[in-house]
Amino acid sequence: MGVFSFGMISSANAQQANLDSEFSINDPLFIATFGIEKLPIHVKDDTFFVYYDFTDPPKGIKDELKVSSISLVEENKSLLIKIENATYLSHMAFLFPDELINAEDHAFRLLVDNIEKDYEITHFNTHTNIDIMVQPGTNKIEIIGTHVIPEFGSIVAWVLIVGIMSVIIATRKKMILQSYTKF
């Protein structure tokens, strides 16, 4: 893998990469051109992809750094990224669809091995890019948003609606019966 930052592309080469107007991260030519990796996240009947890349190791160091898994943690409203073999300081970039995870005003929290860290963020039309520095020994990165897909399942929503309607109907029926018994 080569040095790559989605953020650098957005600011320096946006017209060349056509990211601002016709951004298509699923385009195989885009993926091959920039040499990025992707991992799928399956949520119900949908599949989302999180794209990532990191800098090459310094000369003389064997490149064994890899992202072993990326998963959606609905209860934390986060993406959990597990890393193996972080033996050198590396710049990493993660690109994910806003539909999968998002944050109000793009104010995500980033935890690296459970310690809050700073990051650079770039937002495209439908995707968000987060750039971070990964220290040697890092095992886990968690990107925490304010909502994830599915935030509220459709079955749960229907149960809630039916429950609320039942309470309204029962209350009105009781009020009507009470008004007739007063006479």
C-alpha positions in Angstrom: 0.0 0.0 0.0 1.2 3.5 -0.7 0.8 6.7 1.2 -2.8 7.7 1.0 -5.2 10.1 2.7 -8.7 10.5 1.6 -8.5 14.0 3.2 -5.5 14.9 1.1 -7.4 13.8 -2.0 -10.4 15.9 -1.1 -8.4 19.1 -0.7 -5.5 18.8 -3.1 -6.9 16.7 -5.9 -10.7 17.0 -5.7 -11.1 18.0 -9.4 -8.7 15.3 -10.6 -10.4 12.6 -8.5 -13.8 14.1 -9.1 -14.7 13.6 -5.5 -16.8 16.7 -5.0 -19.3 16.2 -7.8 -19.2 12.6 -8.9 -17.7 10.8 -5.9 -18.2 7.0 -6.4 -16.1 5.1 -3.9 -17.5 1.9 -5.2 -15.9 2.5 -8.6 -13.2 -0.3 -9.1 -11.0 2.2 -10.9 -11.0 4.6 -7.9 -10.1 1.7 -5.6 -7.4 0.4 -7.9 -6.0 3.9 -8.6 -5.4 4.7 -4.9 -4.7 1.1 -3.7 -7.1 1.3 -0.8 -8.6 -1.7 1.1 -12.2 -2.2 2.1 -14.1 -4.4 4.6 -17.8 -5.1 4.4 -20.2 -4.5 7.3 -23.5 -6.4 7.0 -26.5 -4.8 8.7 -29.8 -6.7 8.2 -30.3 -6.9 4.4 -27.7 -4.2 3.5 -23.9 -4.3 3.1 -21.8 -1.2 3.7 -18.1 -0.9 3.0 -15.6 0.9 5.2 -12.5 1.8 3.2 -9.1 2.3 4.8 -5.4 2.8 4.0 -2.2 3.5 6.0 1.3 4.7 5.2 4.0 2.3 4.2 6.5 1.3 7.0 9.8 3.1 7.3 12.6 1.5 5.2 13.9 -1.7 6.6 10.7 -2.5 8.7 8.6 -5.4 7.5 5.0 -4.3 6.7 2.7 -6.5 8.8 0.2 -3.8 9.9 -3.4 -4.9 9.0 -7.0 -4.2 9.9 -8.3 -7.5 11.1 -11.9 -6.5 11.4 -14.4 -3.6 11.4 -17.7 -4.0 13.1 -20.7 -1.8 13.9 -21.5 -1.6 17.6 -25.1 -0.4 17.7 -25.3 0.1 21.5 -22.2 2.4 21.5 -23.2 4.0 18.1 -19.7 3.3 16.9 -17.4 1.5 14.4 -14.9 -0.8 16.1 -11.7 -1.3 14.2 -9.3 -4.0 15.3 -5.7 -3.7 14.2 -2.9 -6.2 14.2 0.9 -5.8 14.1 1.1 -2.0 14.6 4.9 -1.9 15.0 5.5 1.6 13.6 4.0 5.0 13.6 1.5 5.1 10.8 -1.0 7.5 9.3 -4.4 5.8 8.7 -7.4 7.0 6.8 -10.9 5.5 7.2 -13.8 6.3 4.8 -17.3 5.2 5.6 -20.9 6.0 4.4 -22.8 8.6 6.5 -25.8 6.2 6.2 -23.9 3.7 8.3 -22.7 6.0 11.1 -22.9 9.7 11.5 -22.5 12.4 14.2 -24.1 15.8 14.7 -22.0 18.5 13.0 -19.6 15.6 12.2 -18.3 15.8 15.7 -17.3 12.2 16.2 -15.4 10.9 19.2 -12.3 8.8 18.5 -10.9 6.3 21.0 -7.6 4.6 20.3 -7.1 1.7 22.8 -9.8 3.4 25.0 -8.0 6.8 25.0 -9.6 9.8 23.3 -7.5 11.1 20.4 -7.6 14.0 17.9 -8.3 13.4 14.3 -8.7 15.1 10.9 -12.1 14.9 9.3 -13.3 15.5 5.7 -16.9 15.2 4.6 -17.8 14.2 1.0 -21.4 14.2 -0.4 -22.3 10.8 1.2 -19.2 9.7 3.0 -17.0 10.8 5.9 -13.2 10.4 6.1 -11.3 10.3 9.3 -7.5 10.6 9.4 -5.5 9.5 12.4 -2.0 8.7 13.6 -1.6 5.1 14.9 1.1 4.5 17.5 3.1 1.3 17.7 1.2 -1.2 19.8 -2.3 0.0 18.9 -4.9 -2.7 18.9 -8.3 -1.0 18.7 -9.8 2.2 17.2 -13.4 3.2 17.9 -15.2 5.9 16.0 -18.2 7.0 18.0 -21.1 8.9 16.4 -24.5 10.1 17.5 -26.5 7.6 15.5 -25.9 4.4 13.5 -28.0 2.3 11.1 -30.4 0.9 12.1 -31.2 3.5 14.7 -34.7 2.4 15.3 -35.9 -0.8 13.6 -39.2 -0.7 11.7 -40.8 -3.5 13.8 -40.0 -1.6 17.0 -41.4 1.6 15.5 -44.7 -0.2 14.6 -45.0 -1.7 18.0 -44.4 1.8 19.5 -47.1 3.3 17.3 -49.6 0.6 18.0 -48.9 0.9 21.7 -49.4 4.7 21.7 -52.6 4.4 19.7 -54.0 1.8 22.1 -53.3 4.1 25.1 -55.0 7.0 23.3 -58.1 4.9 22.3 -58.4 3.4 25.8 -58.1 6.9 27.4 -60.8 8.4 25.2 -63.1 5.4 25.6 -62.7 5.8 29.4 -63.5 9.5 29.2 -66.6 8.9 27.1 -67.9 6.2 29.5 -67.3 8.5 32.5 -69.1 11.4 30.8 -72.2 9.2 30.3 -72.2 7.8 33.8 -72.4 11.4 35.3 -75.9 12.0 33.9 
